[in-house]
Amino acid sequence: MQATLYSLIELQEIDLKLDMVNEERGDLPELVDSLRNTIEENENLFKNQKTDINNLKVEQKNLELELDTLKEQLKKYETQLYRVKTNKEYDAIANETENVKNKIQDCENKIIDIEEKVENLTSSNQEIEKELVKLKQDFEDSNSELQEKINSSAEEENLLRQERQIVEKKLTSQQVQTYERIRSANRGKAVAYVNGGVCSGCYSFVPPQKVVEIRNMKKLFYCESCGRILFWDRNIEQ
């Protein structure tokens, strides 16, 4: 069990070094991802609105054709009104004329509504285009800076990851999973030493009998408060 515990300690030391490498990159990875996602969202919105504009223009064209037909019908009925000889014929044509006028009004209203929608969508897309230019420039700048930082630490990171793989092979998959779960829940530190009868991770009291057992290193012990794996550091006075 001593070998297992020492392997876990070594694994944590490697992970802490990897954390430092990542910390040197600051929030650039998150910023680059955020910019990439925002650019994609804006491009999709631009594309969808462009499709909407084209569809609306097709609809407008059809309405304009329908409007031309209705206006021709209206002229025909208005001409017929001067030729009727009975009130019944006059009333029938007058009703048709009114129906056509209503249809013409409906078409014209729809065309006006479409023109407004097209204008708003076009204006929106123009703003999106301007925003995309800025976003893409920000992305290029941030990504370039990130790549420089990655390249400068690539060799060190690769060596650390190779060392980590070697250490992992000394542990069971269950032990590695447990270690990573505890590490994730405790700000990157899964292993803590016992100093002065307390856990160095959360400063909670560790019973004397448990301290003795931890010192013997015959099994893994966990802090009852923070859940970290506890070990005895021989370099520290207890």
N, C-alpha and C positions, 0 to 999 in steps of 0.2 A: 504493500500500500504506500510505502514511502516513495517508491519510484513513480507511482501514479500521482501523488501529491506534488512531487517535484516537477513532473511533466506539466501539471496544471499551472504551477507557478511560472514555469518557463513559457507556457502558452500565453499567459496573461502579460508577461514582459514583452513578448513579441507583439501582441495586440495593442499594447499601450504605445509602442513605437510606431505601429501602423496608424494609430489614432493621431499621433503627432504629425505624421506625414500628411494625413488628410486635413488636419487643422490648419496646416500651412496654406492650404488652398482656400481657406475661409469659406464664405458662402457662395463662391463662384459656381460649384457644381449645381447647387439648387437654383441659382440665378439663371444659369444657362438652360437648365431644364424648363424653368418657368417661362423664359423668353421663347424657347422652342415651342412650347405648348400654346402660348399666346399667339405666336405667329401662325401656327396651324389653325387655331380657332378663327382668327381673323381672315385667313385665306379661304377657309370653308364658308364663312359668312359672306365674304365677297363673292365667291362662286355661286352660292345659293341665291343671293340677291340679284346677281347678273342673270341667272336663269329666270327668276321671277320677272325681271324687267323684260326679257325677251318674250316670255309667255304673255305678259300684259300687252306688249306691242302687237303681238299676233291677235289677241282678243280685240284690241282697239281697231286694228285693220278690218277685222270681220264686222265689227259694229259700224264702221264707216261705210262699208259696202252695203250693209243692211239699211243704213240711214239713207244712202243714195237711192236705194230701191223704194223705200217708203216715201221719199220726197217725190219720186216719179209717180207713185200711186196717188199721192195727194194732189198733184197737178191734174191727173186724169179725172179724179172725182170732182175737183173744183170746176173743171171744164164741163163735166156732165151735168152739174147743177144748173147750168144755164140752158140746158137742152131738155130738161124734164118737162112733162106736160101735165102731170098730176101731182097732187099733194103727197100721195102715197109714195110715188117714186122719189119725190124730193126728200121726204123724211128718211127713206132707206139710204139714199146716197149721203145725206147729211150725217146719219149715224156712222156710216163707214168712214166719212171724212174725219169725224171726231175721234174714232178709234185709231186711225192712222196718225192723227196729230198727237194722241197720247203715246203711241209707240215711238214717234219721232222724239217727243220730249224725254221718254224713258231712255232711248238710245243716247241722246245728247248728254243726259245726266251721267250715264254710265261712262261715256267717253271722258267727261270732265273728271269723274272720280278716278279713272285709270290714269289720266294725265297727271293728276296730283300724286298718285301712288308712284308713278314712274319718276316724277321729279324728286320725291322724297328718297326713294331708293337710290337714285343716281347721286344725289347729294351725299347720302350715307356712304356709298361706295367710294366717292371721292375722298371723304374723310378717312375711310379705312385704308385707302392707297397711301395717303400721307402718313398715317400711323405705321403702316407696314414698312415704309422706307426707314423710319426712325427705329422701329423694333429690330429690323434686320441689321442695321448698323450697330445697335447696342449688342445684338447677339454676336456679331462678328468680332467686336472688340472684346467682349467678355470671354467668348470661346477661345480667342487667340491667347488671352492672358492665362486662361485655365490650362490650355495645352502646353504653354511654356512652363507652368508650374509642374504639370504632370511629367513633362520630359525631363525637367531638372531633378526630379526625385524618382524617376522610373527605375533606375538601377537599384537604388536602395529598397524600394518597394518590392521589386521582384525577388531580391535576396531574402527579405523578411518573409515573403509568402512561401518561398521554398523552405525556409527554416520551419515555418508554421506547419507545412505539410509533413515534414519529418517528425515533428513533435506529435501531431495528431495521430500518426500511425502507432504511437506508443500507448494510446488511449482507446477505449472502446467507443463505438458510435454513440452509445447511451451516455457515456461520460462527457463526450464533446457536446452533445445536445443539452445536457444539464448545465454544463459550464456556460454555454452561449445564452441559455435562457436566463441564468442568474446574472450574467454580464449585462444583458440587455435591460434587465430590471434595475440595475444598480450603477448606472452612469459609466458603464464600460469596465467595471471592476468586479470580477466574480470571486476573487480570492483575497482574503484579508488575514493579516497576522494577529495573534493575540499578544497584547502588550499591557502589562499592569493589570491583568484580569479583565480587560475589556476588548471588544472587537474594534480593530483599528478602522473598520469601514464605517460603523455607525455609533461607536463608542458605547455600546450597550454592555452591561455586566455579563461576564461569563463565569459560572460557578466554579469554584476551585477544583472540585473533582473532575469537572469537564476539562479544565485546563490541563490537568495531569494526563487525561486520556488523549487530548490533542497533542500533548508533548510526546507521547509514546508513538504517535503516527501509525497506529495499527488499523485505523479505519478513517473514513471521511466524516468530519463533523461540520455542521452548518450552524451559522448564527441564528438564534431563535427570533431575532428581531429583523435583520435585513436579509437573511437567507444566504449570505455569502459563505463560501467554503473557508473554514478556518485552518490556519497552520501555525506551527511554533517557529518563530524566527530566533535562531540561536545567537544572532548578532545583537539582539536587544535584551537588556537586563529585564527580568520579570520581577 
